[in-house]
Amino acid sequence: RFLQVQSMMYDLMEWRSQLLSGTLPKDELKELKQKVTSKIDYGNKILELDLIVRDEDGNILDPDKTSVISLFHAHEEATNKITERIKEEMSKDQPDYASYSRMSSSPTHSLYVFVRNFVCRIGEDAELFMSLYDPQKLTIISENYLVRWGSKGFPKEIDMLNNLKVVFTDLGNKDLSRDKVYLVCQIIRVGRMDLKDTNSKKYTQGLRRPFGVAGK
């Protein structure tokens, strides 16, 4: 039973990664959601947990808004589907051990970053671009996370204070096996052409100029 549940968990983690990628067409997204809910219901059955009844889109039915007869038919239909699934699993001559090794190739790792503060005396607004960087291959291996920082030392969107969070997803074992991975922050100054320019008739506002970079 442990190996059976382990295989299902690997499937669910792989499908979760595909759902979070946001690259699936609408029809494939719906089909994948149905596969996920079907796998969860099957796992609940073999673990002798409560049966969850759902609608056609895989959403859990609300007993307060669904009639008793509709709930009964939904229970009956869900039970029949799970029973057929169990028969299919038992009719297999050999278990599918290939699914046990999927974890080694599935991009199921993530990196959570919480930006607490940014300390750098610039004097103007700034844009912070954060990304993951491979120093050996000299390449960025993730998308950029943008933080707009104000000249007064606070985020431009003050409601984002203490809430600047990002998750770098779809990191596979290949990324974890890299010798080094840096979190790089590129700083872009937004404002005058020259910080020393104090004559309002000469300088132009809103120019984006490279200011600095940091890595860890």
Disulfide bonds with the S-S distance in Angstrom:
none
